[in-house]
Amino acid sequence: MLQAVLALDKKYRIPIHLHYYEGYSIQEIADILQAKPATVGTWLARGRMLLKEKIGGAEDEAFSI
């Protein structure tokens, strides 16, 4: 899983890492990256989608790292 995360574009990799590996909230990540919380949420959603495409899995399964 870590290899797939590291292969993401940094726009998605950094929020995914901060949220799932470091435990930061979306608001905290927004503050760190100087972005809007909605933008961070979009980056996380798109990053999860890209990871699902890379590692496979059913679309209706809950995603977890």
VOPAGU-2260 file (C-alpha; in pm, 1 decimal, decimal comma):
REM VOPAGU-2260
SITE   aa  ch    i         X         Y         Z
SITE  MET   A    0       0,0       0,0       0,0
SITE  LEU   A    1     277,8     242,6      89,8
SITE  GLN   A    2     435,6     195,8    -253,8
SITE  ALA   A    3     104,5     291,0    -418,2
SITE  VAL   A    4      74,0     601,2    -197,4
SITE  LEU   A    5     431,9     706,4    -272,7
SITE  ALA   A    6     365,1     670,9    -645,2
SITE  LEU   A    7      84,4     929,9    -633,3
SITE  ASP   A    8     135,3    1286,2    -754,0
SITE  LYS   A    9     235,8    1502,2    -455,9
SITE  LYS   A   10     -96,1    1689,4    -475,5
SITE  TYR   A   11    -263,5    1367,1    -360,5
SITE  ARG   A   12      25,3    1194,0    -181,8
SITE  ILE   A   13      82,3    1463,6      80,3
SITE  PRO   A   14    -282,5    1492,8     198,6
SITE  ILE   A   15    -320,3    1111,2     198,2
SITE  HIS   A   16      -3,5    1074,9     406,3
SITE  LEU   A   17     -96,7    1350,5     649,7
SITE  HIS   A   18    -451,2    1222,8     698,2
SITE  TYR   A   19    -408,5     845,2     709,3
SITE  TYR   A   20     -52,2     802,1     831,8
SITE  GLU   A   21      -7,0    1107,9    1055,3
SITE  GLY   A   22    -368,5    1142,6    1173,4
SITE  TYR   A   23    -427,4    1506,6    1079,0
SITE  SER   A   24    -782,1    1629,8    1021,4
SITE  ILE   A   25    -888,1    1788,3     694,2
SITE  GLN   A   26    -888,3    2130,4     862,7
SITE  GLU   A   27    -536,7    2077,7     998,2
SITE  ILE   A   28    -412,9    1969,0     655,2
SITE  ALA   A   29    -577,8    2274,2     499,6
SITE  ASP   A   30    -390,8    2494,4     746,4
SITE  ILE   A   31     -59,7    2318,0     678,3
SITE  LEU   A   32     -97,2    2335,0     298,9
SITE  GLN   A   33    -263,6    2677,3     299,9
SITE  ALA   A   34    -562,4    2544,7     107,3
SITE  LYS   A   35    -938,1    2539,2     162,6
SITE  PRO   A   36   -1073,7    2239,6     355,7
SITE  ALA   A   37   -1301,2    2154,7      59,9
SITE  THR   A   38    -996,2    2140,5    -166,3
SITE  VAL   A   39    -817,9    1905,8      72,7
SITE  GLY   A   40   -1128,2    1686,9      82,0
SITE  THR   A   41   -1126,3    1673,8    -297,8
SITE  TRP   A   42    -756,2    1582,2    -303,9
SITE  LEU   A   43    -822,4    1301,3     -55,0
SITE  ALA   A   44   -1118,6    1170,2    -253,7
SITE  ARG   A   45    -926,3    1176,3    -581,2
SITE  GLY   A   46    -621,5    1021,1    -417,5
SITE  ARG   A   47    -835,8     738,2    -278,4
SITE  MET   A   48    -988,8     687,2    -623,4
SITE  LEU   A   49    -643,3     665,2    -783,6
SITE  LEU   A   50    -528,6     419,2    -517,9
SITE  LYS   A   51    -834,9     202,3    -576,4
SITE  GLU   A   52    -755,7     197,2    -948,1
SITE  LYS   A   53    -394,3      96,5    -878,2
SITE  ILE   A   54    -455,5    -170,0    -617,0
SITE  GLY   A   55    -799,9    -284,8    -727,6
SITE  GLY   A   56   -1096,1    -366,8    -511,0
SITE  ALA   A   57   -1471,1    -358,1    -534,1
SITE  GLU   A   58   -1623,6     -14,9    -580,0
SITE  ASP   A   59   -1873,3     -68,4    -301,4
SITE  GLU   A   60   -1612,8    -164,6     -39,5
SITE  ALA   A   61   -1510,3      92,0     219,5
SITE  PHE   A   62   -1162,0     227,4     157,3
SITE  SER   A   63    -911,2     212,8     437,6
SITE  ILE   A   64    -536,3     245,6     466,0
